[in-house]
């Protein structure tokens, strides 16, 4: 069956193509309410769907926003995307998602693609928006927002949790419940988003509590996944078998710690307590269930989508530091309470 065009609609409704176009774009000029009703009925009867690309050329609005993730398949990105799409829907936008794999060349390729798709704005998630991408950002000339990331470029709003403070609070939570021999499993120290600040939060909490703070108490890996947690835990137990509590830089790493502890006959939390970071759905699935730091990724995603859409329509916006909180479950043994958390 041949697809109807705007020309077909105009001929069937006995009006000009310009009139149909004005009605579709809701200009409110050059036609009566009766004509509008007649044209809309004709459109419905003919099953005509406006060409979104053609409309974007007319309105200079594509109705789309771009989102760049380093890994789309992860639990964190899935929850963020859920929030972003919810906000985009409120503002009548659709979402174009790109998986960069943290590859600068791939990121530049996607930014060029988003430019060609004429997206109205971009959310740069879980990565550092470096000056390496400055040329692309300038070329696109649309609003950018970083989500759970950092921008080296000026005038880019950021939405994130204070990772240093959140890890400080997680470490302090263990200390307040009687743990004085602590270790941390982390991602890479050169990761300025989730590596460096979380390590610094851990070390600062130990220092403030006058507890030992040796470099060997932190075992880091190249990523924040399940296998990384298992590997890091083996290293910790080899160097510090005396530890009674572990701070993990992600829930997946914490799940790896619990799994490896079980394999070694070490009980959680009776022998070693574990606190995670992220409060993904995985945290409630581990055995025992995981006490963790909540970032509320769906809420962060929604706020990022909302902020970007506000930028698109010209509203004044500022960066947002999201609140974090500790979700108590079963993976921490409270050996000796030292005050209210």
C-alpha positions in Angstrom: 0.0 0.0 0.0 1.4 3.4 -1.0 2.3 5.7 1.9 0.3 8.9 2.0 2.1 12.2 1.6 1.3 15.7 2.8 0.4 16.5 -0.8 -2.2 13.7 -0.8 -3.7 15.0 2.4 -3.9 18.5 1.0 -5.6 17.2 -2.2 -8.1 15.1 -0.2 -9.0 17.9 2.2 -9.1 20.4 -0.6 -6.7 22.8 1.1 -3.2 23.9 0.3 0.0 22.0 1.3 1.0 25.1 3.3 -2.3 24.9 5.3 -1.7 21.3 6.2 1.9 22.1 7.2 0.8 25.0 9.5 -1.8 22.8 11.1 0.7 20.0 11.8 3.1 22.5 13.3 0.3 24.1 15.3 1.1 27.7 14.2 -2.5 28.8 14.8 -2.4 31.2 11.9 -4.0 31.1 8.4 -6.8 28.6 9.1 -10.0 28.3 11.0 -10.9 25.8 13.7 -13.3 24.1 11.3 -10.5 23.7 8.7 -8.1 22.3 11.3 -10.7 19.8 12.4 -11.4 18.8 8.8 -7.7 18.4 8.0 -7.0 16.4 11.2 -9.9 14.0 10.4 -8.5 13.6 6.9 -5.0 12.8 8.3 -6.5 10.2 10.6 -8.6 8.6 7.8 -5.7 8.4 5.4 -3.2 7.1 8.1 -0.8 9.9 7.3 2.3 10.1 9.5 4.3 13.4 9.2 7.9 13.1 8.2 9.9 13.9 11.3 13.0 14.8 9.4 11.1 17.3 7.2 9.4 18.8 10.2 12.8 19.2 12.0 14.0 21.2 9.0 10.9 23.5 9.2 11.0 23.9 13.0 14.7 23.5 13.6 13.7 21.0 16.2 14.4 17.3 15.9 12.5 16.3 19.0 15.5 14.1 20.0 18.3 14.2 22.6 21.5 12.1 22.6 22.9 10.1 25.5 26.4 8.7 25.5 27.2 5.8 27.9 30.6 4.0 28.3 28.6 0.8 28.6 24.9 0.5 27.9 24.5 -3.1 29.2 25.4 -2.3 32.9 22.8 -2.0 35.7 23.8 1.6 36.4 23.3 2.8 32.8 19.9 0.9 32.6 18.6 2.7 35.7 19.9 6.1 34.5 18.3 5.6 31.0 15.0 4.7 32.6 15.0 8.1 34.3 16.3 10.0 31.3 13.5 8.6 29.1 10.8 9.4 31.6 12.0 13.1 31.7 12.3 13.2 27.9 8.8 12.0 27.5 7.5 14.8 29.7 9.1 17.3 27.4 8.0 15.5 24.2 11.5 14.3 23.3 12.8 10.9 22.2 16.2 9.5 23.2 19.1 8.4 20.9 21.5 6.2 22.9 25.2 5.6 22.0 27.6 3.0 23.6 31.1 4.5 23.5 33.0 1.8 25.3 35.1 4.6 26.8 36.9 4.9 23.4 37.7 8.6 22.5 37.5 7.9 18.8 34.2 6.1 19.1 32.9 8.9 21.2 33.9 11.5 18.6 32.2 9.4 15.9 29.0 9.3 17.9 29.1 13.0 18.6 29.4 13.6 14.9 26.5 11.2 14.3 24.4 13.1 16.8 25.3 16.3 15.1 24.1 14.9 11.8 20.9 13.7 13.4 20.3 17.2 14.7 19.7 16.3 18.3 18.7 19.2 20.5 21.0 18.3 23.4 23.4 15.7 24.8 23.7 13.9 28.1 27.3 12.7 28.6 27.0 9.9 31.2 29.6 8.3 33.6 32.6 9.7 31.7 34.8 12.8 31.7 33.9 15.4 29.1 37.5 16.4 28.3 38.9 19.2 26.1 39.6 16.4 23.6 35.9 16.8 22.6 35.8 20.6 22.7 35.7 20.9 18.9 32.7 18.5 18.7 30.8 20.3 21.4 31.4 23.7 19.8 30.4 22.3 16.4 27.1 20.9 17.7 26.1 24.2 19.4 23.5 22.5 21.6 23.3 22.1 25.4 25.3 19.4 27.1 24.9 18.0 30.6 27.2 15.5 32.4 25.5 12.8 34.4 27.6 11.0 37.1 30.6 12.4 35.4 32.9 15.4 35.1 33.3 18.2 32.6 36.6 20.0 31.8 34.7 22.3 29.5 33.1 25.5 30.9 29.4 26.1 31.3 28.4 22.4 31.3 26.0 21.6 34.1 26.9 18.5 36.1 24.6 16.1 38.0 26.4 13.7 40.4 26.8 12.5 43.9 29.8 13.7 46.0 31.7 10.4 45.6 34.4 11.3 48.1 31.8 12.2 50.8 29.6 9.2 50.0 32.6 6.8 50.4 33.7 8.6 53.5 30.2 8.1 55.0 30.3 4.4 54.0 33.6 3.9 55.7 32.6 5.8 58.7 29.4 3.7 59.0 31.7 0.6 59.4 33.9 2.4 61.9 30.9 3.5 64.0 29.8 -0.1 64.2 33.0 -1.2 65.7 35.2 -2.1 62.7 38.8 -0.9 63.0 40.6 -3.2 60.6 39.3 -2.1 57.2 40.2 -2.5 53.5 38.8 -1.3 50.2 38.3 -3.0 46.8 38.2 -0.4 44.0 38.4 0.4 40.4 41.5 2.1 38.9 43.0 5.0 40.8 43.3 7.1 37.6 39.6 7.0 37.2 38.7 10.6 38.2 34.9 9.8 38.5 34.6 6.6 40.6 38.2 5.7 41.3 40.2 8.5 42.8 37.4 10.3 44.8 36.1 7.0 46.4 39.6 6.0 47.4 40.2 9.4 48.9 37.0 9.2 50.9 38.0 5.8 52.3 41.5 7.1 53.3 40.2 10.3 54.8 37.7 8.5 57.0 40.5 6.2 58.3 42.8 9.1 58.9 40.1 11.1 60.8 39.4 8.1 63.0 43.1 7.6 63.7 43.1 4.2 62.1 45.8 2.5 60.0 45.8 3.7 56.4 48.3 1.8 54.3 48.3 1.6 50.6 48.1 -2.2 50.8 44.6 -1.8 52.4 43.3 -0.8 49.0 43.2 -3.4 46.2 42.3 -1.9 42.9 41.4 -3.4 39.5 40.9 -2.0 36.0 37.1 -2.0 36.3 34.3 -2.3 38.8 32.8 -5.6 37.9 32.1 -8.9 39.7 35.3 -10.7 38.7 37.3 -7.5 39.7 35.8 -7.8 43.2 36.8 -11.5 43.5 40.3 -10.8 42.4 40.7 -7.8 44.7 39.4 -9.7 47.7 41.9 -12.5 47.2 44.7 -9.8 47.2 43.3 -8.2 50.4 43.1 -11.5 52.3 46.7 -12.3 51.3 48.1 -9.0 52.6 45.6 -8.3 55.4 44.0 -11.5 56.8 43.1 -9.6 59.9 40.6 -7.2 58.3 37.0 -7.4 59.5 35.3 -5.1 57.0 35.5 -4.1 53.3 34.3 -1.1 51.5 33.6 -1.9 47.8 33.5 0.8 45.1 30.5 -0.8 43.4 27.8 -3.3 44.2 29.2 -5.7 41.5 32.6 -5.7 43.2 30.9 -6.2 46.6 29.0 -9.2 45.1 32.3 -10.6 43.9 33.8 -10.1 47.4 30.9 -12.0 49.0 31.2 -14.8 46.4 34.9 -15.2 46.9 34.6 -15.1 50.7 32.1 -17.9 50.5 34.5 -19.9 48.3 37.2 -19.4 50.9 34.9 -20.4 53.8 34.8 -16.9 55.1 31.4 -15.9 56.4 29.7 -12.6 55.6 29.0 -10.7 57.9 30.2 -12.9 60.8 33.8 -12.9 59.7 34.0 -10.0 57.3 31.4 -7.2 56.8 30.9 -5.8 53.3 29.4 -2.4 52.2 28.8 -1.7 48.5 28.2 1.4 46.4 25.4 2.2 44.0 22.3 0.4 45.4 21.6 -1.4 42.1 19.0 -4.2 42.0 21.9 -6.6 42.6 22.3 -5.4 46.1 19.0 -7.0 47.2 19.9 -10.3 45.4 23.1 -11.2 47.1 23.2 -13.6 50.0 23.4 -12.0 52.5 21.7 -8.9 51.0 24.1 -6.0 50.6 24.3 -2.9 52.7 25.3 -0.2 50.3 25.4 3.5 49.3 22.4 4.6 47.3 22.8 7.0 44.4 19.2 6.6 43.1 20.3 6.4 39.5 16.8 6.6 38.1 16.2 9.9 39.9 19.6 11.2 38.7 18.7 10.2 35.2 15.4 12.0 35.4 17.0 15.1 36.8 19.6 15.0 34.0 16.9 14.7 31.3 14.9 17.4 32.9 17.9 19.7 33.2 18.9 19.2 29.6 15.4 19.9 28.3 15.3 23.1 30.4 18.5 24.1 28.8 17.0 23.4 25.4 14.1 25.8 26.0 16.4 28.5 27.3 15.8 28.2 31.1 18.7 29.1 33.5 20.2 26.0 35.0 22.9 25.1 37.5 24.8 21.9 38.4 23.2 19.6 41.0 24.8 17.6 43.7 22.5 14.7 44.5 22.0 13.3 48.0 23.2 9.9 48.9 22.2 7.6 51.8 23.2 4.3 53.2 20.7 1.4 52.7 21.1 -1.0 55.6 20.6 -4.7 54.8 22.4 -7.8 56.1 26.1 -7.7 55.0 27.5 -5.6 57.9 28.0 -7.0 61.4 27.4 -4.3 64.1 30.0 -5.5 66.6 30.1 -2.3 68.7 28.0 0.7 68.0 29.9 4.0 68.5 27.0 6.4 68.0 24.2 7.1 65.7 24.9 6.9 62.0 
